[in-house]
Amino acid sequence: MIVKYYATLRDAVGSRQAEFDLPPGSTLRQLVAEMAARYPALKAEILDPDGNLYSHIHIFVDGRDSTFLGGSLDAVLDPDATIAVFPPVGGG
């Protein structure tokens, strides 16, 4: 699956997007763990010291905010899903 990173998270990853090959039935939580393992700088940006996703980080799965998915981080991902990860943003 393709994971797209936005704003300051691109700096932590060093790219706009990355591909992850997870087995069928994988959850969003497993994907987040894979992202954190692959990109240690990203881990500090998206996970608190207890390993929980910061509330200000928004992950979209095929255009839907993960907070609205059944099970949130335990939601099962489609292997062809497109994931977008956003840090807090401001503007006006």
BAFI-3210 file (N, C-alpha, C; in Angstrom, 3 decimals, decimal comma, padded with zeros to 6 digits):
// residues 92
n [1|2|3|4|5|6|7|8|9|10|11|12|13|14|15|16|17|18|19|20|21|22|23|24|25|26|27|28|29|30|31|32|33|34|35|36|37|38|39|40|41|42|43|44|45|46|47|48|49|50|51|52|53|54|55|56|57|58|59|60|61|62|63|64|65|66|67|68|69|70|71|72|73|74|75|76|77|78|79|80|81|82|83|84|85|86|87|88|89|90|91|92]
n.u [000,837|000,335|001,716|001,260|002,937|002,663|003,432|005,490|006,090|007,146|009,797|010,767|010,554|011,852|010,841|008,001|006,237|005,814|006,105|004,478|004,490|002,290|000,871|-002,293|-005,166|-003,945|-003,746|-004,424|-002,976|-000,818|000,389|001,171|003,063|004,970|005,713|006,895|009,029|010,540|011,159|012,685|012,803|010,291|008,740|009,070|007,641|004,991|004,177|003,505|005,455|004,533|003,927|001,566|-000,561|-000,269|-002,863|-003,127|-002,249|-003,356|-004,629|-005,538|-007,502|-007,944|-009,140|-010,782|-010,946|-009,199|-010,263|-012,933|-013,298|-014,416|-013,265|-010,983|-007,625|-007,452|-008,687|-009,044|-006,963|-007,273|-005,250|-004,690|-005,056|-004,832|-002,979|-002,876|-000,938|-001,119|000,347|-000,332|-001,846|-001,897|-003,286|-004,623]
n.v [-001,172|002,300|004,983|008,286|011,221|014,330|017,836|018,704|016,076|014,920|015,653|014,125|011,607|011,784|011,768|012,077|009,996|006,479|002,949|000,164|-003,231|-005,150|-008,060|-009,570|-008,642|-007,031|-004,438|-000,916|-000,134|-001,931|-001,047|001,543|000,844|-000,364|001,861|003,448|001,827|001,761|004,436|006,104|008,850|009,701|008,279|009,640|011,900|011,090|009,265|008,971|008,782|006,360|004,881|005,378|006,795|010,218|012,544|014,708|013,932|013,009|010,338|009,269|006,949|005,898|008,390|008,756|009,876|008,221|008,169|007,874|005,355|002,035|000,698|002,205|002,444|-000,262|-001,032|-003,024|-003,027|-002,540|-004,144|-002,560|000,003|003,581|005,595|008,503|010,708|013,215|015,973|018,314|021,223|024,672|027,831|030,479]
n.w [000,000|-000,494|001,262|001,970|002,923|004,613|004,822|007,549|008,168|005,952|005,978|008,092|007,049|004,645|002,145|-000,081|-000,190|000,581|000,087|001,468|002,190|003,426|005,000|003,993|005,876|007,699|010,156|010,737|012,941|012,847|010,506|011,301|013,222|011,556|010,006|011,998|012,734|010,389|009,949|012,202|012,944|012,235|014,004|016,456|015,858|015,491|017,462|020,946|024,067|025,131|022,957|021,671|019,164|018,594|019,372|017,700|015,241|012,113|010,318|007,207|005,479|002,352|001,915|004,130|007,448|009,949|012,502|012,152|011,264|011,799|014,735|014,587|014,982|014,916|012,678|009,801|006,987|003,471|001,091|-001,133|-000,311|-000,011|001,994|003,979|005,869|008,194|009,861|012,578|011,277|010,443|009,651|007,674]
ca.u [000,000|001,055|001,513|001,686|003,253|002,438|004,048|006,744|006,357|007,987|011,193|011,106|010,618|012,786|010,135|006,572|005,465|006,548|005,269|004,576|003,927|001,800|000,033|-003,746|-005,695|-003,179|-004,497|-003,780|-001,997|000,369|001,038|001,834|004,261|005,938|006,221|007,774|010,252|011,312|011,562|012,759|012,478|008,833|008,190|009,036|006,647|003,611|003,850|003,919|006,416|003,905|003,685|000,231|-000,613|-000,671|-004,215|-003,085|-001,861|-004,528|-004,340|-006,681|-007,480|-008,780|-009,868|-011,580|-010,173|-009,208|-011,092|-014,295|-013,325|-014,740|-012,056|-009,908|-006,319|-007,601|-009,390|-008,293|-006,679|-007,255|-003,865|-004,560|-005,452|-003,934|-002,955|-002,305|-000,614|-001,021|000,648|-001,233|-001,601|-002,570|-003,297|-005,730]
ca.v [000,000|003,571|005,922|009,641|012,046|015,734|018,918|018,425|014,640|014,584|015,810|012,992|010,405|012,027|011,520|012,377|008,771|005,222|001,777|-000,869|-004,512|-005,843|-009,209|-009,349|-008,653|-006,130|-003,306|000,394|-000,159|-002,628|-000,151|002,600|000,226|-000,524|003,196|003,871|001,021|002,131|005,845|006,497|010,273|009,798|007,725|010,713|012,885|010,602|008,430|009,474|007,870|005,064|004,212|005,695|007,853|011,528|012,902|015,742|013,312|012,455|009,350|009,050|005,702|006,111|009,647|008,825|010,022|006,944|008,249|007,500|003,966|001,111|000,173|003,189|001,864|-001,707|-001,261|-003,828|-002,263|-003,179|-004,079|-001,519|001,280|004,725|006,165|009,847|011,033|014,664|016,567|019,458|022,316|025,915|028,777|031,419]
ca.w [000,000|-000,582|002,362|001,606|004,085|004,326|005,594|008,254|008,229|004,798|006,405|008,953|006,217|003,558|000,892|-000,056|-000,006|000,704|-000,131|002,492|001,766|004,611|004,653|004,069|007,237|008,561|010,686|010,711|014,034|012,348|009,549|012,077|013,808|010,464|009,670|013,092|012,671|009,203|010,033|013,615|013,110|012,129|015,244|017,449|015,433|015,476|018,613|022,258|024,703|025,396|021,682|021,158|018,166|019,114|018,941|016,671|013,972|011,419|009,283|006,336|004,724|001,169|002,045|005,370|008,672|010,665|013,707|011,791|010,830|012,882|015,368|014,432|014,643|014,741|011,411|008,833|005,773|002,163|000,606|-002,149|000,277|-000,025|003,335|004,051|007,251|008,333|011,166|012,777|010,346|010,770|008,540|007,774]
c.u [000,885|000,692|002,098|001,851|003,143|003,180|005,349|007,076|007,197|009,458|011,638|011,300|011,665|012,163|008,673|005,723|006,379|005,565|005,542|003,864|003,544|000,917|-001,453|-004,215|-004,950|-004,032|-003,722|-002,718|-000,695|001,128|001,789|003,111|005,346|006,550|007,220|009,092|011,145|011,897|011,577|012,424|010,968|008,184|008,045|007,970|005,210|003,197|004,343|004,876|005,856|003,593|002,305|000,306|-001,043|-002,032|-004,215|-002,617|-003,109|-004,064|-005,620|-006,465|-008,470|-009,700|-010,719|-010,665|-010,311|-010,047|-012,537|-014,403|-013,688|-013,464|-010,871|-008,579|-006,381|-008,372|-008,474|-008,163|-006,776|-005,815|-003,625|-004,908|-004,379|-004,094|-002,308|-002,122|-000,334|-000,622|-000,363|-000,854|-002,383|-002,546|-004,488|-005,934]
c.v [001,241|004,433|007,257|010,467|013,510|016,634|018,459|016,939|014,180|014,682|014,617|011,709|010,553|011,819|011,913|011,149|007,564|004,078|000,758|-002,109|-005,295|-007,014|-008,859|-009,478|-007,754|-004,937|-002,000|000,469|-000,840|-001,765|000,956|002,053|000,037|000,816|003,658|003,102|001,438|003,534|006,302|007,977|010,493|009,315|008,812|011,755|012,404|009,790|009,055|008,462|006,476|004,296|004,426|006,832|009,158|011,904|013,955|015,203|012,691|011,529|009,094|007,763|005,864|007,318|009,787|008,913|008,743|006,983|007,857|006,077|003,087|000,539|001,117|002,521|000,353|-002,047|-002,034|-003,031|-003,130|-003,074|-003,005|-000,133|002,345|005,414|007,546|010,200|012,531|015,063|017,689|020,574|023,529|026,825|029,705|032,143]
c.w [000,000|000,621|001,931|002,875|003,684|005,302|006,259|008,340|007,044|005,157|007,244|008,150|005,110|002,192|001,056|000,193|000,083|000,487|000,964|001,984|003,015|004,191|004,734|005,520|008,197|008,969|010,527|011,809|013,585|011,340|010,290|012,715|012,757|010,072|010,721|013,075|011,514|009,314|011,499|013,856|013,036|013,422|016,294|017,132|015,592|016,701|019,913|022,904|025,013|024,118|021,109|020,153|018,824|018,550|017,836|015,313|013,353|010,303|008,510|005,546|003,575|001,347|003,295|006,577|009,490|011,933|013,417|011,266|012,029|013,455|015,303|014,073|014,461|013,473|010,462|007,537|004,531|001,655|-000,454|-001,620|000,060|001,323|003,255|005,519|007,327|009,742|011,404|011,809|010,802|009,566|008,672|006,491]
res [m|i|v|k|y|y|a|t|l|r|d|a|v|g|s|r|q|a|e|f|d|l|p|p|g|s|t|l|r|q|l|v|a|e|m|a|a|r|y|p|a|l|k|a|e|i|l|d|p|d|g|n|l|y|s|h|i|h|i|f|v|d|g|r|d|s|t|f|l|g|g|s|l|d|a|v|l|d|p|d|a|t|i|a|v|f|p|p|v|g|g|g]
***
